[in-house]
């Protein structure tokens, strides 16, 4: 005989789908079909992380890629800074060659410290997404609602002051949110976030905010630095993903999203950048591909809802 009280099996949110009310349960194959502009079937979304790492970690938790040895950690600090001094400029050249636009998830500290970079992004027609204040600006439930509200406001206000544009999109550090984050992002005028990775199309949260899934498994950080694969293997993975999504979109008669998450200090190195240029040449020539910014993808999706 069980000694557990009857209340042990009583859970108010046990039901089909999720144990939260942030968004509704939905299988991708049961939704009305989606198509992208030009009757394309795969939206290729380039999202670049522009990050400023303080030399001493702080915040609610240590952000991925943060300093790892006893401080001051000059080796990792300057390796990250390489991305903003060198690597990202190679990205801009690669994007221009391929004729594609990207979204840049940008710390407010980057926008303030590197105005020439922000000017180059604007001149080339790329989108800037808010990415907190700096890489110490992390979010989790221990932060508290008021402190989180102040962090988001500080990031948004500083981004607008530095760029002249208030971002429509938000990407949390480590894709981490609290239970307050979605409402706070809506409160500060955001249209979409990129933190939830559980789909291959945008979807709407119950508060009206849109999630544009930025799958971490398709990032250069995950494939190259975590899985320890080569740049060529990363490119092969991206092609495999594109081919599968294009085939699936044709079979199910509904479009898909391929997020390509890039980090300048990882993919911008001279022995890796060629793999990115080759991938862009390949995918941009395919009839199924639509390269677009996050805002363009969200807008095209909204028009069909």
ChimeraX attribute file (.defattr): number of C-alpha atoms within 10 A of each C-alpha:
attribute: neighborCount
match mode: 1-to-1
recipient: residues
	/A:1	3
	/A:2	5
	/A:3	5
	/A:4	8
	/A:5	8
	/A:6	8
	/A:7	7
	/A:8	7
	/A:9	9
	/A:10	9
	/A:11	9
	/A:12	7
	/A:13	11
	/A:14	11
	/A:15	8
	/A:16	7
	/A:17	12
	/A:18	12
	/A:19	11
	/A:20	10
	/A:21	11
	/A:22	14
	/A:23	17
	/A:24	12
	/A:25	10
	/A:26	11
	/A:27	8
	/A:28	15
	/A:29	10
	/A:30	8
	/A:31	9
	/A:32	10
	/A:33	15
	/A:34	19
	/A:35	18
	/A:36	22
	/A:37	13
	/A:38	10
	/A:39	13
	/A:40	20
	/A:41	25
	/A:42	29
	/A:43	28
	/A:44	26
	/A:45	24
	/A:46	22
	/A:47	25
	/A:48	21
	/A:49	21
	/A:50	28
	/A:51	28
	/A:52	23
	/A:53	23
	/A:54	14
	/A:55	17
	/A:56	15
	/A:57	17
	/A:58	15
	/A:59	14
	/A:60	14
	/A:61	14
	/A:62	18
	/A:63	20
	/A:64	11
	/A:65	15
	/A:66	20
	/A:67	21
	/A:68	15
	/A:69	10
	/A:70	8
	/A:71	10
	/A:72	12
	/A:73	14
	/A:74	13
	/A:75	11
	/A:76	17
	/A:77	19
	/A:78	15
	/A:79	12
	/A:80	23
	/A:81	17
	/A:82	17
	/A:83	24
	/A:84	21
	/A:85	15
	/A:86	15
	/A:87	21
	/A:88	23
	/A:89	17
	/A:90	21
	/A:91	22
	/A:92	19
	/A:93	12
	/A:94	19
	/A:95	20
	/A:96	12
	/A:97	12
	/A:98	18
	/A:99	13
	/A:100	22
	/A:101	22
	/A:102	24
	/A:103	23
	/A:104	25
	/A:105	25
	/A:106	27
	/A:107	29
	/A:108	28
	/A:109	22
	/A:110	21
	/A:111	25
	/A:112	16
	/A:113	12
	/A:114	13
	/A:115	13
	/A:116	11
	/A:117	18
	/A:118	19
	/A:119	12
	/A:120	13
	/A:121	20
	/A:122	13
	/A:123	9
	/A:124	15
	/A:125	13
	/A:126	19
	/A:127	23
	/A:128	30
	/A:129	31
	/A:130	27
	/A:131	30
	/A:132	28
	/A:133	26
	/A:134	21
	/A:135	27
	/A:136	21
	/A:137	23
	/A:138	24
	/A:139	25
	/A:140	17
	/A:141	14
	/A:142	11
	/A:143	15
	/A:144	13
	/A:145	16
	/A:146	10
	/A:147	12
	/A:148	22
	/A:149	19
	/A:150	12
	/A:151	18
	/A:152	24
	/A:153	18
	/A:154	14
	/A:155	21
	/A:156	28
	/A:157	17
	/A:158	21
	/A:159	27
	/A:160	15
	/A:161	13
	/A:162	19
	/A:163	18
	/A:164	9
	/A:165	13
	/A:166	19
	/A:167	23
	/A:168	19
	/A:169	26
	/A:170	25
	/A:171	24
	/A:172	22
	/A:173	24
	/A:174	16
	/A:175	18
	/A:176	15
	/A:177	18
	/A:178	14
	/A:179	13
	/A:180	15
	/A:181	19
	/A:182	21
	/A:183	17
	/A:184	18
	/A:185	21
	/A:186	16
	/A:187	12
	/A:188	15
	/A:189	14
	/A:190	21
	/A:191	18
	/A:192	27
	/A:193	25
	/A:194	21
	/A:195	20
	/A:196	19
	/A:197	15
	/A:198	13
	/A:199	17
	/A:200	19
	/A:201	20
	/A:202	23
	/A:203	24
	/A:204	15
	/A:205	16
	/A:206	13
	/A:207	12
	/A:208	14
	/A:209	20
	/A:210	22
	/A:211	25
	/A:212	29
	/A:213	21
	/A:214	28
	/A:215	19
	/A:216	18
	/A:217	14
	/A:218	18
	/A:219	20
	/A:220	24
	/A:221	20
	/A:222	15
	/A:223	19
	/A:224	17
	/A:225	13
	/A:226	9
	/A:227	12
	/A:228	12
	/A:229	13
	/A:230	16
	/A:231	20
	/A:232	16
	/A:233	14
	/A:234	24
	/A:235	21
	/A:236	14
	/A:237	14
	/A:238	21
	/A:239	15
	/A:240	12
	/A:241	15
	/A:242	22
	/A:243	15
	/A:244	13
	/A:245	21
	/A:246	25
	/A:247	15
	/A:248	16
	/A:249	21
	/A:250	15
	/A:251	9
	/A:252	13
	/A:253	16
	/A:254	21
	/A:255	22
	/A:256	27
	/A:257	25
	/A:258	24
	/A:259	25
	/A:260	19
	/A:261	22
	/A:262	22
	/A:263	21
	/A:264	25
	/A:265	22
	/A:266	20
	/A:267	24
	/A:268	23
	/A:269	16
	/A:270	12
	/A:271	10
	/A:272	16
	/A:273	19
	/A:274	18
	/A:275	20
	/A:276	22
	/A:277	18
	/A:278	14
	/A:279	18
	/A:280	21
	/A:281	17
	/A:282	12
	/A:283	19
	/A:284	16
	/A:285	11
	/A:286	11
	/A:287	13
	/A:288	24
	/A:289	22
	/A:290	24
	/A:291	22
	/A:292	22
	/A:293	24
	/A:294	31
	/A:295	19
	/A:296	17
	/A:297	21
	/A:298	20
	/A:299	12
	/A:300	15
	/A:301	16
	/A:302	13
	/A:303	8
	/A:304	11
	/A:305	9
